[in-house]
């Protein structure tokens, strides 16, 4: 959600714990900016309030969201998600993205999509997609293109291994600079990942052992410091070499 506002004032609650009902932004005190709202926030007239407990985060210049470790996912505009196809209709694929409602993926929402080249996805197909419509009363809508209409990294994910995490860990894995566990793994192993803000992670590598190691390292990293994550990766690598 984009909110046109009017100041350069920022909230003092960034990186602090907030709870439902907290007002984190007063739009009447802001000027000439567009504030983007992510998960856990909503607009009430001229204020932005919290819908779920967690830590308020800011991605510069002006995207705010509430970071929390939970299994349930609430769709937010522009989120990258991993979805599982559960059914096909004439105009849409129905996709499970761990949200309260199934998401619609239009059959034409692919780069160069036309009626002549509609993709055929079986039930259970794993898709990396972008949320393009999201609100509390309608099914979310997905697209397998970026904002310019290009496929980019979106589309079907083949082979590899998918596992579920909390939404908080998913956001940490996508943080900048690179999350310590991914940085440490990248120095040791060649692998690829797709990380969904809905708490799903896909890993592919050159061997099953590499995929298992990367997946285990990511799942164990959630409550570790950066130093502890790097140490864990070293120990996992030693164990792999020992085999």
FIMAR-648020 format. One record per residue (C-alpha): residue in one letter; x, y, z. Coordinates in steps of 0.5 Angstrom, whole numbers, plus 500, padded with zeros to 3 digits. Layout:
BEGIN
aXYZ/...
//
This chain:
BEGIN
x500500500/x503507498/x500513502/x502520500/x504524505/x506531507/x514532512/x521529513/x519527520/x521520522/x518516527/x522514534/x519507534/x523504529/x527498531/x523498538/x517493540/x510495538/x503492539/x497493536/x493500537/x500503537/x500509533/x507510529/x506515524/x502522524/x501523517/x499531518/x506532520/x509529514/x511533507/x512531500/x513524501/x510517499/x510512505/x510505503/x506500508/x508493509/x506488514/x503489520/x501496519/x494500517/x492507515/x487510520/x485517517/x491521518/x495516522/x499509521/x497504527/x500497528/x496491527/x500486530/x506485535/x513486533/x519490532/x517496527/x522497521/x524502516/x527501509/x530507507/x527512504/x520510507/x517503507/x515501514/x513494517/x512490523/x517485523/x515479527/x516471528/x510468526/x507462521/x501466519/x502471513/x498477511/x500479504/x502486503/x503489496/x510488492/x512482497/x516476494/x512470496/x513462494/x506459493/x504452491/x499451486/x493448488/x488448482/x487451475/x481455473/x480458466/x483465468/x487463474/x491459478/x489458485/x495458489/x497457497/x501463500/x500461507/x495467507/x488466510/x485466503/x488463497/x491467492/x490468484/x495468479/x492470472/x494465467/x497471463/x501474469/x507472466/x512475461/x510475454/x503472457/x498470451/x492465450/x497461446/x502460451/x499459457/x503455462/x501449465/x502447472/x500441476/x498441483/x503442487/x508446483/x512451486/x512458484/x516464486/x511470485/x510478487/x504480490/x500485486/x494486490/x492485497/x487487502/x483484507/x477483504/x479480497/x483474495/x491477494/x493477486/x500475484/x504476478/x510472475/x513479472/x517485476/x514492475/x517492468/x513486466/x520482465/x520475468/x526477472/x527471478/x520470478/x516463475/x516456477/x522453481/x524446479/x528441483/x531443489/x528443496/x523448499/x522449507/x518453511/x520458516/x517464520/x516470517/x521474521/x527469519/x525470512/x525478512/x532477516/x534473510/x533478505/x536484509/x541488507/x547487508/x547480506/x545476512/x551473516/x549465515/x548466507/x554470507/x558465510/x555459506/x556463500/x564463501/x564455502/x558452497/x555454490/x548454491/x541458489/x535460494/x529464493/x526467499/x519468500/x516474505/x511469507/x516464510/x518459505/x525458503/x527454496/x534452496/x538448490/x545446489/x550442486/x549436490/x543433495/x549434501/x549441499/x542443499/x541439506/x547443509/x544450507/x537448509/x539446516/x544452517/x538457515/x533453519/x538454525/x540461524/x534464527/x536466534/x543466533/x548472533/x552474526/x558471530/x554464532/x551463525/x558464522/x561459527/x555454526/x556454518/x564452520/x562446524/x557444519/x562444513/x567440518/x562435519/x560435511/x568434510/x568428515/x563424511/
//
